[in-house]
Amino acid sequence: MDTAGAVDVRWTQAARTERRGRLTTSVGLLFAFWVFLVAWSAIDAELSQTLVRTPWVRWGVTGLFPAGLATWLWRVRRSAWPLVTSVPFGTALLVLLLAMTVLGTVVLQAPARDYAAHYPAWLAPVLLRLGLNDLFHTAWFAAFLALLAVSLVCVAVKRQAWKVPMWGHLCCHIGVVIVLLGGTVGRLLGQKAFLELREGQSASEALATGGGTAAQATIPLGFSVRLEDFAVDRYQEESRLVVYRIDGSSVRPVRSLDAERASGWCAVGTDGTELRVIGSKGPAAEIELRNGGQVSRRTLMAGSHDAVWVGDGKALVALERRPPEARAYRSRLAILENGRKVREKTIEVNDPLSWRGWHFYQSSYRDRDPTWSGIQVVRDPGFGIVFAGFAMIGLGVIFVYYVRPFILKRRAAA
């Protein structure tokens, strides 16, 4: 091997070693950063107040710690810049954010009062202390998103993305930062509320349920909302054959069959008993039971406590008439300003009414009160910012794959 080849091999090995070192350092730093944030957020409130009241802790936090942090950042500025703008650092950061997203999907995202019913007594307090019941709104998750935004800006500066051939990369990087900024604005300034209305009733305030307003506070809308009409569409009422298993003193349903469609033989007993429906009409159903070579017929009536014992008394078949379930529900809302109707729309679950930055979603209903409608009210000032960020990302992708090759081709031909 000649000298040039040996130098190339050594350079390649050194580059690989440097990349592995940056990746290891990135993972270590990001993990340490996460541990610090989680540990800080998990400190007991009483202990935190005790530490704050201690003079030397207060002096250290307000003076020595910022000074030491600034000194450390100044000393590592030459090595921190290549690290933050490197591919291994970005890869490690994205992998950690993905792991946190998966964790937020696996762990129940619900109020603290619901955790006792889903997790053991020793695990629930740990998850709550770490903030995993609302992971996507924790300070440490927001800190990682801010770190991602800083890294993207640094990469754009390093690559001199303001030059024309790099405009696509600049749009993509800045677009992600704008999306994160819009999410932050929506989290800090957004408002969520709930509105209860009956037909003919109007309201100009809603009850806050989250967002930037304290829960149970009233939020003025700046206009009035009136419920003109409310309707619920339901499925047809159906009859079902329910098989119950008898185990000592307990009775539990083990199978449910549609009385109008269960025409084939189905096993219903522990002794090999099978059942099929001969005919069904209204609240009545005629069935056949087969056990070995013996076949018998019975007629069951829904709501009459009529049932058939099978499986040597260990199973029970009954015909139940289930009430029709709601298929869809919708409200016809009117927006009033100074007593005059200025907007009207029928809203459904995924089809809201929007007015002056407020969005009204159909949320719930009551079976016992057919005139009552529950409406979720949302205001998200960061929605437009997020939309603009995604639009910039789309423009950046178009520029990278279609415009940039054309520019480079023109330059090469010149």
C-alpha positions in Angstrom: 0.0 0.0 0.0 1.4 3.4 -1.0 1.8 6.3 1.4 -1.3 8.1 0.1 -3.4 5.0 0.7 -2.1 4.6 4.2 -2.9 8.2 5.0 -6.5 7.8 3.6 -7.0 4.7 5.8 -5.8 6.4 8.9 -7.9 9.5 8.1 -11.0 7.3 7.6 -10.4 5.4 10.9 -9.8 8.7 12.7 -13.1 10.1 11.3 -15.0 7.0 12.4 -13.5 7.2 15.8 -14.4 10.9 16.1 -18.0 10.2 15.0 -18.3 7.3 17.6 -16.9 9.6 20.2 -19.4 12.4 19.3 -22.3 10.0 19.4 -21.3 8.6 22.8 -20.7 12.0 24.2 -24.1 13.2 22.8 -26.0 10.3 24.3 -24.2 10.8 27.7 -24.8 14.5 27.8 -28.4 14.3 26.8 -29.1 11.5 29.3 -27.4 13.5 32.0 -29.4 16.5 31.0 -32.6 14.5 31.2 -31.7 13.0 34.6 -31.0 16.5 36.0 -34.3 17.9 34.8 -36.3 14.9 36.0 -34.5 14.9 39.4 -35.1 18.6 39.8 -38.8 18.4 39.0 -39.2 15.4 41.3 -37.8 17.2 44.4 -40.4 17.2 47.2 -42.0 20.6 47.6 -41.2 20.9 51.3 -37.5 20.0 50.7 -37.4 22.5 47.9 -38.7 25.3 50.2 -36.2 24.3 52.9 -33.3 24.5 50.4 -34.4 27.9 49.1 -34.5 29.3 52.6 -30.9 28.2 53.2 -28.6 31.3 52.5 -25.7 29.5 50.9 -28.1 27.6 48.5 -29.8 30.9 47.6 -26.4 32.6 47.0 -25.2 29.6 44.9 -28.3 29.5 42.7 -28.4 33.2 42.1 -24.7 33.9 41.8 -22.2 31.1 41.7 -24.2 28.7 39.5 -24.8 31.1 36.6 -21.2 32.3 36.8 -19.9 28.7 36.8 -22.2 27.8 33.9 -21.0 30.8 31.9 -17.4 29.9 32.6 -17.9 26.3 31.5 -19.7 27.3 28.3 -16.9 29.7 27.5 -14.2 27.1 28.0 -15.9 24.4 25.9 -17.1 26.8 23.2 -14.7 25.4 20.7 -15.7 21.7 21.3 -19.4 22.4 22.0 -20.0 23.9 18.6 -18.8 20.9 16.5 -20.7 18.6 18.9 -24.1 20.5 18.8 -23.9 20.8 15.0 -22.9 17.2 14.4 -25.1 14.4 12.9 -24.5 12.1 15.9 -25.8 14.8 18.3 -28.9 15.4 16.2 -29.5 11.6 15.8 -29.2 11.0 19.6 -31.5 13.9 20.4 -34.2 12.7 17.9 -33.9 9.1 19.3 -34.4 10.3 22.8 -37.4 12.5 21.8 -38.8 9.4 20.0 -38.3 7.3 23.2 -40.1 10.0 25.3 -43.0 10.0 22.8 -43.3 6.2 23.0 -43.2 6.5 26.8 -45.9 9.1 26.7 -48.0 6.7 24.6 -47.5 3.7 26.8 -47.9 5.4 30.1 -51.5 6.6 30.8 -51.9 10.4 30.2 -54.6 11.2 32.7 -55.3 13.2 35.9 -53.6 11.9 39.1 -56.9 10.7 40.6 -57.1 8.0 37.8 -53.7 6.5 38.5 -54.7 4.5 41.6 -57.0 2.3 39.5 -54.5 1.6 36.7 -51.1 1.2 38.5 -49.9 -0.5 41.7 -49.6 1.5 44.8 -45.8 1.7 44.7 -45.6 2.7 41.0 -48.3 5.4 40.8 -46.5 7.9 43.0 -43.3 7.5 41.1 -45.0 8.1 37.8 -46.8 11.1 39.2 -43.6 12.6 40.7 -41.8 12.3 37.4 -44.7 14.0 35.7 -45.3 11.1 33.3 -49.1 11.4 33.7 -48.8 14.6 31.6 -45.4 14.0 29.9 -45.9 16.2 26.9 -46.4 19.2 29.1 -43.5 18.7 31.5 -40.7 21.2 31.8 -38.0 18.6 30.9 -39.8 17.6 27.7 -40.1 21.2 26.7 -36.4 21.7 27.5 -35.5 18.9 25.0 -37.6 20.5 22.4 -35.9 23.8 23.0 -32.5 22.0 22.7 -33.7 20.6 19.4 -34.6 24.1 18.1 -31.2 25.4 19.2 -29.4 22.6 17.5 -31.3 23.2 14.2 -30.5 26.9 14.2 -26.8 26.1 14.9 -26.7 23.6 12.0 -28.3 26.2 9.6 -25.6 28.7 10.6 -22.8 26.2 10.2 -23.9 25.2 6.7 -24.4 28.9 5.7 -28.0 28.0 4.7 -28.7 31.6 3.7 -26.9 30.9 0.4 -29.3 30.2 -2.5 -28.6 26.5 -3.1 -29.1 25.9 0.7 -32.5 27.7 0.9 -34.3 24.4 1.0 -32.4 23.2 4.1 -32.9 26.6 5.7 -36.6 26.4 5.2 -36.8 22.9 6.6 -34.7 23.7 9.7 -36.4 27.0 10.4 -39.8 25.4 9.7 -39.3 22.9 12.5 -38.3 25.7 14.8 -41.4 27.6 13.9 -43.6 24.5 14.6 -42.0 24.2 18.0 -42.5 27.9 18.6 -46.2 27.6 17.7 -46.7 24.7 20.0 -45.1 26.6 22.8 -47.3 29.7 22.2 -50.4 27.4 22.1 -49.3 25.8 25.4 -48.7 29.1 27.2 -51.4 31.2 25.8 -54.0 28.7 24.7 -57.3 28.2 26.5 -59.7 25.3 26.9 -63.2 25.5 28.3 -66.5 23.7 28.4 -69.9 25.0 27.6 -73.3 23.5 28.7 -76.3 24.6 26.7 -79.9 23.6 26.3 -82.0 24.3 23.3 -82.8 28.0 23.2 -80.2 28.9 25.8 -77.3 31.2 25.2 -74.1 32.0 27.0 -71.3 34.5 26.7 -68.9 32.8 29.1 -67.4 29.3 29.3 -66.0 27.3 32.2 -62.2 26.9 31.9 -60.9 23.3 32.0 -57.2 23.9 31.1 -54.7 25.8 29.0 -53.4 29.1 30.2 -56.4 29.8 32.5 -57.0 28.4 35.9 -59.4 25.5 36.0 -63.0 26.2 37.1 -62.6 29.9 36.2 -65.0 31.6 33.7 -63.7 32.8 30.4 -65.5 35.7 28.6 -65.9 34.9 24.9 -66.6 38.5 23.7 -69.9 37.3 22.1 -72.8 35.0 22.8 -73.4 31.5 21.7 -77.0 30.1 21.4 -78.0 26.5 20.9 -80.7 26.5 18.3 -81.3 22.8 18.0 -79.7 19.5 19.2 -80.2 16.0 17.6 -78.9 12.5 18.2 -78.9 9.8 15.5 -79.1 6.3 16.9 -78.5 2.8 15.5 -81.5 0.5 15.3 -82.5 -1.4 18.4 -81.2 -5.0 18.3 -81.7 -8.3 20.1 -78.7 -10.3 21.2 -78.3 -13.8 22.6 -76.0 -13.6 25.7 -74.3 -16.7 27.1 -73.6 -16.5 30.8 -71.2 -18.8 32.6 -72.2 -20.0 36.1 -69.2 -20.5 38.4 -70.3 -21.1 42.0 -72.1 -17.9 43.1 -70.7 -15.8 40.2 -72.5 -15.2 36.9 -70.5 -13.6 34.1 -71.2 -13.1 30.3 -68.8 -15.0 28.1 -70.4 -14.6 24.7 -72.8 -12.3 22.8 -74.5 -13.2 19.5 -76.5 -11.1 17.1 -80.0 -12.8 17.1 -80.6 -11.7 13.5 -77.3 -12.9 12.1 -76.3 -16.0 14.1 -77.6 -18.6 11.7 -74.7 -21.1 12.1 -74.0 -23.5 15.0 -72.1 -21.9 17.9 -70.7 -23.6 21.0 -72.4 -22.3 24.1 -71.8 -25.0 26.8 -68.9 -26.7 28.5 -70.4 -30.1 27.5 -70.4 -29.5 23.7 -73.8 -28.0 23.5 -74.3 -25.9 20.3 -76.9 -23.2 19.4 -78.2 -21.6 16.2 -81.0 -19.1 15.5 -83.9 -20.4 13.4 -85.7 -17.1 13.2 -85.8 -13.7 14.9 -88.4 -11.0 14.8 -88.8 -8.1 17.2 -88.3 -9.1 20.8 -88.6 -12.9 20.1 -86.1 -15.4 18.8 -86.5 -19.1 18.0 -83.4 -21.2 18.6 -82.2 -24.8 18.3 -79.9 -26.5 20.8 -77.9 -29.5 19.8 -76.0 -31.8 22.1 -74.7 -35.0 20.5 -77.6 -36.4 18.5 -80.4 -34.6 20.4 -81.9 -31.4 19.0 -84.4 -29.3 20.8 -86.2 -26.0 20.0 -87.0 -23.1 22.2 -88.5 -19.6 21.8 -87.0 -16.8 23.9 -88.6 -13.5 24.6 -86.6 -10.4 25.5 -87.4 -8.8 28.8 -89.4 -11.7 30.1 -86.6 -13.3 32.2 -86.9 -16.3 29.9 -83.6 -18.3 29.6 -82.3 -21.7 28.7 -79.9 -23.7 30.9 -77.2 -25.6 29.1 -74.0 -27.4 29.9 -75.4 -29.4 32.9 -76.5 -26.1 34.6 -73.2 -24.4 34.1 -74.3 -22.0 31.4 -77.3 -19.9 30.7 -78.6 -18.4 27.3 -80.9 -15.4 27.4 -82.3 -13.0 24.8 -81.7 -9.4 25.7 -83.0 -6.3 24.0 -80.3 -3.7 23.9 -81.3 0.0 23.6 -80.1 1.7 20.5 -76.7 3.4 20.8 -75.9 6.9 19.6 -74.3 7.0 16.1 -73.8 10.7 15.9 -74.9 13.8 17.7 -74.9 17.4 16.5 -75.8 20.9 17.6 -76.9 23.9 15.6 -75.2 26.9 17.1 -75.7 30.6 16.4 -73.2 33.4 17.1 -74.8 36.6 18.5 -73.2 40.0 18.7 -75.2 42.9 20.2 -78.3 40.6 20.0 -77.9 40.1 16.3 -77.2 36.7 14.7 -74.0 36.9 12.7 -73.1 33.2 12.1 -74.9 29.9 12.3 -73.5 26.3 11.8 -74.3 22.8 12.7 -71.3 21.3 14.5 -70.4 17.6 15.0 -67.5 15.9 16.7 -64.9 16.6 14.1 -66.6 19.6 12.4 -66.3 22.7 14.7 -67.6 26.2 14.4 -64.9 28.8 14.4 -65.3 32.5 15.3 -62.8 35.1 16.4 -60.2 32.6 17.2 -62.5 30.3 19.2 -63.4 26.8 18.1 -66.6 25.1 19.3 -66.5 21.3 19.1 -69.4 18.9 19.8 -68.3 17.0 22.9 -71.0 15.1 24.8 -74.8 14.6 25.3 -77.1 13.2 27.9 -79.5 10.4 27.4 -81.9 11.6 30.0 -82.0 15.2 28.7 -82.4 15.3 24.9 -82.1 19.1 24.8 -78.7 19.3 26.5 -75.5 19.6 24.6 -71.9 19.6 25.9 -69.5 21.8 23.8 -65.7 22.0 24.1 -64.4 25.5 23.5 -60.7 25.8 22.4 -58.6 28.8 21.6 -55.1 28.1 20.3 -53.1 31.3 19.2 -50.2 29.1 18.1 -52.2 27.2 15.5 -51.4 29.6 12.7 -47.7 29.6 13.6 -47.7 25.8 13.5 -49.4 25.8 10.1 -46.9 28.4 8.8 -44.0 26.1 10.0 -45.4 23.1 8.2 -45.9 25.2 5.1 -42.2 26.3 5.3 -41.1 22.7 5.7 -43.1 21.8 2.6 -41.5 24.6 0.6 -38.1 23.5 1.7 -38.7 19.9 0.6 -39.9 21.2 -2.8 -36.8 23.4 -3.1 -34.4 20.6 -2.2 -35.7 18.0 -4.6 -36.8 20.2 -7.5 -35.3 23.7 -7.5 -31.8 23.0 -6.1 -30.9 20.4 -8.7 -32.0 22.8 -11.5 -29.8 25.6 -10.0 -26.8 23.3 -9.6 -27.3 22.1 -13.2 -27.4 25.6 -14.5 -24.2 26.5 -12.6 -22.4 23.5 -13.9 -23.3 24.3 -17.5 -22.2 28.0 -17.2 
